[in-house]
Amino acid sequence: MKTTQTSAGPESQFVTFALGNEVFAVPVTVVREILDHEDVFKIPHGPDYLMGLRDVRGQGVPIVDLRLRLGMPAMEKTAHTRVLVLDIPFTHRMLTIGLVADKVFEVVPFRHEAIDAAPDIGVRWNSEYIEGVVRRDGDFVVIVNLARLFSDNGAALASFGAKTREIA
């Protein structure tokens, strides 16, 4: 399966991270920075997965508990908890958000032909949010399709402070 994460070569770079015992990945091209977890400014009446806003270099960035967004139990802060600040491209805009991860591992290359299609059954979350899966060290790494994950909530997140900007 060829993913929508295009590159000039036969592989793409991904940042891998953990949510519980599961390993996930996002394209390195959307990761602006990785920060230590800090308390956030709570926003009333937001979606349950929206933890609040955090100041990131003078910009109010909404922080999302990806565990809740994927239907997993809420995150519990540890010494390894990190926030991945992402710039997610949509057709005509860019959405900036922070995703909370239990632990960030590393940047790894995945060969395009090694990325399998998302399974339709046997997972706890909605498979439409899965770009693909890769076998690694005898286990699976789930590549998250960020555009699909936040496409229905991008406007809602923007109303809670997410910065969006037009893409030419």
Phi, psi and omega in degrees: 000131175267131182273171177278357178276095186272153175206171182284336185253189182278002180217163177231154180267139181226147171266125180259145181207163182250143165234103187065230180268001182266144178250131182238167178213149172228151180299136180299334182295340180261353183273114179280314179195166178237126186238157170294152178286136175226161176297152183243164174279115183291141178244121181290149173066022176273170175301154184301329181280349179275108183285327181148195181253149175226141177281119177238100179053045176086002180245132174284114183245125176290137181253127186247134172276099184298331178302311180295321181297330179265005178082020178263169176297153181301154181286151173239123185295134175227181177294341182264354183296132181228164175240123175267116177272120187240145169249104185263118180279134170246182184304311185237012181205166178240130180252127178255122178218166173245131177253131178274129177238144178296325180197139175258133183265286188195174171263127181227149174271139172239130176288138183304319182288347178274352181271116179269158177297156178295135178288148179274340181222168173087008177235157185278344183248169181291119186291347178293344178271000182259122177287321180177178177229148180231135173280133180209125180053042177077007180228185179249147170243127181264122177270120184277133174271094186295321181298316178290322182299324183246005183298319180279347182242002180301316179294322179295317179296322178298323180291342178260014173115357179293134179279127172239147177221150182291145175250128182283000000 
